[in-house]
Amino acid sequence: YRNILERKADGAPVDIRNLAKLFPTMLEDISKLYTGFRGPVILIGHAPNTNLICALRPNYFSLPCPASSKVEHVAFKAAFAAFAGRHSQFQFVDPLDAICPAAECRMTNSAGHSLYVDENHLSIFGARLIVPKIIEMLRGDLTVQSIDLRRAG
């Protein structure tokens, strides 16, 4: 979707570097898609980029590996916080919270399984770190909805 936003009408690319403009635009477009929808909407952020190729490369190749950046995650969270104030049915799960609990992001779980299938897509092992939070949100909403239904009945 971001790639679509970053194109002119004639198809020429436009680099939207102003994340304070890009992310609110994306969120407002998403809210339009859910106009009239009754129920919670859980947005799942993208996984932090990793330098998986660096981890897989033999040690005798002394090539530099760029550090992963959290700039976009911080900007998206700020945009979502402002957005959520006006759209209470939207919730956000940030994979960064599970994959980067400390200063550095993990590439493997405690059993040594890769959390990624490529540089920015989670494997099943990475997804298993995120799914419990989604289930927790869904259970919370189902509890609230069942209470509301009892009051209505």
Secondary structure, 3 states (H helix, E strand, C coil): CHHHHCECCCCCECCCCCHHHHHHHHHHHHHHHCCCCCCCEEEECCCCCCCHHHHHCCCCCCCCCCCCCCHHHHHHHHHHHHHHCCCCCEEEECHHHHHCCCCCCCCECCCCCECECCCCCECHHHHHHHHHHHHHHHHHHHHHHHHHHHHHC
